[in-house]
C-alpha cells in the first residue's frame, strides 16, 4: 500500500496511487542530499535497536554508531560507551567519527538540551540532530506545560489542575469537585511510573501528599490532577521538519504488568499496529483537531521542532482526546511502527534538516505487526540482572529487538526490566500474535515473564 504523505495543508496533494514501490525508491534516489552518511543513535533500549535495525538497511548509510547501545545493536552497528546525556563526550565522538546525523532515542537527553548543545557549539552546529530543542522537549518534560499548550491551541484533552505542596489544600478542594477515579500525574519525567489512578477520594488526597513530598523525586514536586477519561487508548506518531510532517503508522501499547490490564504500570508490555478502530474517519479527526494544531502551535510559539511527536490519545465516544505528548518515539510502539515502514527510513530523516520532508514519500506494509515484551521477574519493581539469555538464534518467524540486554563474555545477559521485544507480522493480529508468543516461548532466561493476552481488547 502506498502511504500518501501528510504534509502541510497548503501543500498541493499529489496522487501517488499509480506509482510502484520501485518508483518510490527512484524518488528517494533523486531527492537524496547525501549518499554516504555516518549516523549516531543515542540510547540503549528496544526503541534504539529498532531504529538501528531499520537505518542499517539504508543505502545512504556508511557507518552506524549507537551510544551506548545494547547486545542487539552491536549486530547492526558499532556500540560506543558514551552516555546520551554526557554532552562533552558526545561532542568528542561526533567529531572523531565524522558524524553526519544524530538520532535521539530517549527523552532524557532531549529534555536536558542535547539539540541546543549541538546548535550552540561552533564545531557541532552543522551536525543535524533529530529531536526537538529544550523548549520543544517541555511538551514531555512538564505535564503542566503540555496541558497549557493544549488549552491555548484548543487541542481536546481532559480538564486539569496543577498543584505544589504549598497549594495542597487547594488541590484537595479541586479533588472534591472531581469524580472518581482520580488521576494524579507527576509533572516531570518519572520513567513512566509517575501516574496514579485512584478510586477512593481520601486515598487520592493521601497519595497526592506523598507525591508532592518527593515520592518521584523532583518530578513530583508539582502534580497535575486530571479528569479521568473513559475509553480506549491509541498512539499516533508524527515526524516533522518544523513545517511539514509525515503521519507514521499508529499503534496501541499495553502498560500494565498483569493479564487483563491489571497490576502496576510498566514501560510497556507489548504493542499492535495497525489499530482496528483507528479508521480513516477517526484518523482524519486526529489530523484536523490534534496533529495540525500541534504543529501550528509549535510554530506560533517560535519552537523549531524537528523530530518525532508521539501523541497519546484516548477515544471517548468516537472522539480523540490527548492524554499526553512525548517528544520521541514510544517503546515498545517503535517495534511495531518502524518495521511496518517498507521504504528507506534514513531518507526521511535526512530530509528533515533542510525542511524537505514534503518531497519524500514512503510505503507501509498492510500486514499487522505485533510485539510482545519479555521482562525480568519482579519488574516493574525489584529485579535481578545478569541472567543468561538463550534461544534467540532459534527464533525464525519473528524479529528479536533487544531492550535491557548486555554482554558477559560470550553470553547475552539481562540488563534491565524489559529485556527483549519479539515482533512478528501476520495477515491479522491473531496470526502475528501467535508467532510472537511462540517466539517468546523459544527465548529463555531465569524468571522470564510476558503477558499472553496482548491485543485482548481489540
C-alpha positions in Angstrom: 0.0 0.0 0.0 1.3 3.4 -0.9 1.1 5.7 2.1 0.2 9.1 0.9 2.2 11.8 2.7 0.6 14.0 5.3 2.2 17.4 4.7 1.1 21.0 5.4 -2.4 21.7 4.3 -1.1 24.4 2.0 0.8 21.8 0.0 -0.9 20.6 -3.2 -2.0 17.0 -2.9 -0.3 14.5 -5.2 -1.8 11.3 -6.4 0.8 8.6 -6.0 -1.6 5.6 -6.3 -0.2 4.6 -9.8 3.4 4.5 -8.5 5.1 1.2 -8.0 7.4 0.6 -5.0 10.3 0.9 -7.4 9.1 4.4 -8.4 9.1 5.4 -4.8 12.7 4.3 -4.5 13.5 6.3 -7.6 12.1 9.4 -5.9 14.3 8.8 -2.9 17.4 8.5 -5.1 16.6 11.7 -6.9 15.9 13.6 -3.7 18.9 12.3 -1.8 21.1 15.1 -0.5 23.9 12.9 0.7 24.5 9.3 -0.1 27.2 8.4 2.4 26.2 9.2 6.0 27.7 8.3 9.4 24.8 8.2 11.8 24.8 8.2 15.6 21.8 6.9 17.6 21.6 7.9 21.2 20.1 5.3 23.6 20.2 1.7 24.7 16.7 0.3 24.6 14.3 -1.6 22.3 13.4 1.6 20.5 17.0 2.3 19.7 17.7 -1.2 18.5 14.6 -1.0 16.2 15.8 2.4 14.8 19.3 1.0 14.3 17.9 -2.1 12.6 15.9 0.0 10.2 18.6 2.6 9.5 21.2 -0.1 8.9 19.1 -1.2 5.8 19.6 2.2 4.2 21.6 2.6 1.0 22.6 6.1 2.3 24.3 4.7 5.3 28.1 4.4 5.6 28.6 3.7 9.2 26.1 3.4 12.2 27.0 4.1 15.8 24.9 3.6 18.9 25.7 5.3 22.2 25.7 3.2 24.4 23.6 0.6 22.6 22.9 -3.0 23.8 23.7 -6.6 22.9 21.4 -6.3 19.9 22.5 -3.0 18.4 26.1 -4.3 18.1 24.8 -6.7 15.4 23.7 -3.8 13.1 26.2 -1.1 14.1 29.0 -0.2 16.4 28.3 0.5 20.1 30.2 3.3 21.7 30.5 3.5 25.5 29.1 7.1 25.9 26.1 8.2 27.9 23.4 10.0 25.9 23.5 12.8 28.5 27.3 13.2 28.6 27.3 16.1 26.1 31.1 16.8 26.1 31.8 13.1 25.4 29.2 13.1 22.7 30.9 16.1 21.1 34.3 14.3 21.1 32.8 11.2 19.5 30.7 13.1 16.9 33.8 14.9 15.7 36.1 11.9 15.9 33.7 9.7 14.0 32.7 12.3 11.4 29.0 12.0 12.3 26.6 13.4 9.7 23.3 12.9 11.6 22.3 12.3 15.3 19.1 10.5 16.0 18.0 10.9 19.7 16.1 7.9 21.1 15.1 8.6 24.7 13.5 11.7 26.2 16.1 12.5 28.9 18.9 14.0 26.6 16.2 16.0 24.8 14.8 17.5 28.0 18.4 18.2 29.1 19.0 20.1 25.8 21.2 17.9 23.6 19.9 19.6 20.4 20.7 23.0 21.9 24.2 21.8 22.8 24.9 20.9 19.2 23.3 24.0 17.7 25.2 26.3 20.0 28.6 24.7 19.6 30.7 26.1 16.8 32.2 22.7 15.9 28.9 20.8 16.1 26.3 23.2 14.7 26.5 21.7 11.2 25.6 18.2 12.5 21.8 17.9 12.4 20.0 16.4 15.4 16.7 14.6 15.0 14.9 15.7 18.1 13.4 18.9 19.5 15.2 21.6 21.4 14.8 22.1 25.1 11.7 24.2 24.8 10.1 21.7 22.5 11.0 18.9 24.8 9.0 20.5 27.6 5.9 19.0 26.0 7.1 15.8 27.6 9.3 17.2 30.3 6.4 19.0 32.0 2.8 17.8 32.1 1.8 21.3 33.1 3.4 22.9 30.1 1.8 20.3 27.8 -1.7 20.9 29.3 -1.3 24.7 29.0 -0.2 24.3 25.3 -3.2 22.1 24.6 -5.6 24.6 26.2 -4.0 27.5 24.3 -4.4 25.9 20.9 -7.8 24.2 21.6 -6.5 20.7 21.5 -9.0 18.3 23.1 -7.8 17.0 26.4 -9.1 16.3 30.0 -9.9 19.0 32.5 -7.0 19.5 34.9 -5.4 21.5 37.7 -1.7 21.9 38.7 -0.5 21.9 42.3 2.5 22.0 44.6 3.0 21.2 48.3 2.2 24.9 49.0 -1.1 24.6 47.3 -2.0 21.2 48.7 -5.2 22.4 50.4 -6.4 23.9 47.1 -5.6 20.6 45.4 -7.8 18.8 47.9 -10.6 21.2 47.2 -10.1 20.6 43.5 -10.3 16.8 44.1 -13.6 17.3 45.9 -15.1 18.7 42.6 -13.9 15.7 40.6 -15.5 12.3 40.1 -13.7 9.0 40.8 -11.4 7.7 39.6 -8.8 10.4 40.3 -5.8 10.8 38.0 -2.5 12.1 39.6 0.5 12.8 37.3 4.0 13.8 38.4 4.7 16.9 36.4 8.3 15.9 35.4 9.9 12.8 34.0 9.4 9.7 36.2 10.4 6.8 33.9 6.8 6.1 33.0 5.9 5.4 36.7 4.6 8.9 37.8 0.9 8.3 37.1 -1.5 7.1 39.8 -5.2 6.3 39.1 -7.1 6.0 42.4 -10.8 5.3 43.1 -11.1 6.5 46.7 -11.1 10.2 47.4 -9.3 10.1 50.7 -6.7 7.8 49.3 -6.2 10.2 46.4 -5.6 13.1 48.8 -3.2 11.0 50.8 -1.3 9.8 47.7 -1.1 13.3 46.4 0.6 14.5 49.6 3.1 11.6 49.3 3.8 12.5 45.7 4.3 16.2 46.5 6.7 15.3 49.3 9.0 13.5 46.9 7.7 10.1 46.0 9.1 10.5 42.5 11.9 13.0 43.4 11.8 16.4 41.8 9.5 15.0 39.1 6.5 15.1 41.6 7.3 18.5 43.3 4.4 19.6 41.1 1.5 17.3 40.4 -1.2 17.6 37.7 -4.6 16.3 38.7 -6.7 15.3 35.7 -10.3 14.3 34.9 -10.5 10.6 34.2 -11.3 9.8 30.6 -13.1 6.5 30.0 -12.3 5.0 26.6 -9.7 3.0 24.7 -6.2 4.3 24.0 -4.2 4.6 20.8 -0.9 6.4 19.9 -0.2 8.4 16.8 3.3 9.2 15.7 4.3 12.3 13.7 7.7 13.0 12.1 8.1 16.7 11.4 10.8 19.1 10.0 9.1 22.1 11.6 7.0 23.0 8.6 5.9 19.7 7.0 5.1 16.4 8.6 4.6 12.7 8.0 2.0 10.6 9.8 3.6 7.3 10.7 1.6 4.2 11.5 -0.5 4.3 14.7 -0.1 1.7 17.5 -1.7 0.5 20.7 0.5 -0.5 23.6 -0.2 -2.3 26.9 1.3 -0.7 30.1 0.0 -2.9 32.9 2.2 -5.7 34.1 -0.8 -8.2 34.6 -3.1 -10.0 32.3 -6.3 -8.1 31.6 -4.5 -4.8 32.1 -4.1 -5.3 35.9 -1.3 -4.5 38.3 1.4 -1.9 38.2 2.2 0.4 35.2 5.3 -0.6 33.2 7.2 1.0 30.3 5.1 -1.2 28.0 4.4 -5.0 27.7 3.5 -5.2 24.1 2.0 -3.3 21.1 0.0 -3.7 18.0 -0.2 -1.8 14.7 -2.5 -1.0 12.9 -5.2 -0.4 15.4 -8.6 -1.6 14.1 -10.7 1.2 15.5 -8.3 3.9 14.2 -10.0 4.1 10.8 -9.9 6.8 8.2 -12.6 8.9 9.8 -11.1 8.8 13.3 -7.6 9.4 11.9 -8.9 12.5 10.0 -10.2 13.8 13.3 -6.8 13.3 14.8 -5.1 15.2 12.0 -7.6 18.1 11.9 -8.0 18.6 15.7 -4.7 17.5 17.1 -1.8 16.9 14.7 -2.0 20.1 12.6 -3.0 22.4 15.6 0.0 21.0 17.5 2.5 21.7 14.7 1.0 25.1 14.0 1.1 25.9 17.8 4.7 25.0 18.0 5.5 27.4 15.1 3.5 30.1 16.7 5.5 29.6 19.9 8.7 30.0 17.9 9.8 26.5 18.6 12.0 25.0 15.9 10.7 21.4 16.3 12.4 18.8 14.2 11.8 15.2 15.2 9.1 12.9 16.5 5.9 13.8 18.2 4.3 10.9 20.0 0.6 11.7 20.7 -1.0 9.5 23.3 -4.8 9.6 22.7 -7.9 8.1 24.1 -11.1 7.6 22.1 -14.1 8.8 24.1 -17.4 8.3 22.3 -15.6 8.0 19.0 -13.8 11.3 19.6 -10.0 11.7 20.1 -8.6 13.4 23.2 -5.0 13.8 24.1 -3.7 12.1 27.2 -0.1 13.2 26.7 2.7 14.2 24.4 6.0 12.5 24.1 8.9 14.1 22.2 10.4 10.9 20.8 9.1 7.5 19.6 7.5 5.2 22.1 8.8 1.9 23.4 7.6 -0.8 22.6 5.4 1.0 19.9 8.5 1.7 17.8 8.9 -2.1 17.5 5.7 -2.3 15.5 5.6 1.1 13.8 9.1 1.2 12.3 9.1 -2.4 10.9 5.8 -1.6 9.0 7.7 1.2 7.0 8.9 -0.5 3.9 10.9 2.4 2.5 14.3 3.8 3.3 13.8 5.5 6.7 17.1 7.3 6.6 15.8 9.1 3.5 13.0 10.6 5.6 15.3 11.6 8.5 17.9 13.1 6.1 15.2 15.4 4.6 14.4 17.0 8.0 17.3 19.4 8.5 16.6 21.0 5.1 12.9 21.0 5.6 12.2 18.9 2.6 10.1 16.2 4.3 7.2 17.2 2.0 9.3 15.9 -1.0 9.6 12.4 0.4 7.1 9.6 0.1 7.1 6.2 1.8 5.2 2.9 1.7 3.8 1.0 4.6 3.1 -2.8 4.9 -0.6 -3.7 5.0 0.2 -6.6 7.4 -0.4 -6.4 11.1 2.7 -6.1 13.3 2.7 -7.2 17.0 5.4 -7.1 19.6 5.5 -9.0 22.9 7.9 -7.8 25.6 9.8 -10.3 27.8 10.6 -8.9 31.2 12.7 -9.8 34.2 10.9 -11.4 37.1 9.8 -8.8 39.7 9.6 -6.0 37.1 8.5 -3.2 37.4 9.7 -3.4 41.0 12.9 -5.1 42.1 14.5 -7.5 39.7 17.9 -9.2 39.1 20.2 -8.6 36.2 22.9 -10.8 34.6 20.6 -13.8 33.7 21.9 -15.7 30.7 19.5 -15.5 27.7 19.3 -18.5 25.3 17.2 -19.4 22.3 17.4 -16.1 20.4 19.1 -17.8 17.4 16.3 -20.3 17.2 13.7 -17.6 16.5 12.8 -17.8 12.8 9.3 -16.2 12.4 9.9 -13.0 14.4 12.3 -10.1 14.7 14.1 -10.0 18.1 14.7 -6.5 19.3 16.9 -6.2 22.4 16.0 -3.7 25.1 17.6 -4.4 28.5 20.4 -6.7 27.4 24.2 -6.8 27.8 27.1 -9.0 27.1 29.1 -11.1 29.6 31.9 -12.9 27.9 30.3 -14.9 25.1 26.8 -14.7 26.7 24.0 -12.3 26.1 22.5 -11.5 29.5 19.6 -9.5 31.0 20.5 -5.9 31.9 17.1 -4.3 32.6 13.5 -4.8 33.5 12.2 -5.0 29.9 14.7 -7.4 28.3 13.5 -8.2 24.7 10.6 -7.3 22.4 9.6 -10.0 19.9 8.0 -8.5 16.7 6.0 -10.5 14.2 3.9 -9.9 11.1 0.7 -11.6 10.1 -2.4 -11.1 7.9 -4.2 -10.2 11.2 -3.4 -9.7 14.8 -4.2 -13.3 15.7 -1.7 -14.7 13.2 1.0 -12.2 14.2 0.5 -12.7 17.9 0.7 -16.5 17.6 4.2 -16.0 16.0 5.2 -13.6 18.8 4.0 -15.8 21.6 5.7 -18.9 20.0 9.0 -16.9 19.7 8.6 -15.6 23.3 8.4 -19.2 24.5 11.5 -20.1 22.5 13.7 -17.5 24.2 14.7 -18.4 27.7 16.1 -16.7 30.8 15.6 -17.2 34.5 12.3 -15.7 35.8 11.2 -14.6 32.4 7.7 -13.2 32.2 5.5 -11.9 29.4 1.8 -11.1 29.0 0.0 -13.7 26.9 -3.1 -11.5 26.3 -1.7 -8.6 24.2 -4.5 -7.4 21.9 -7.2 -8.8 24.1 -9.3 -5.6 24.0 -9.2 -5.3 20.2 
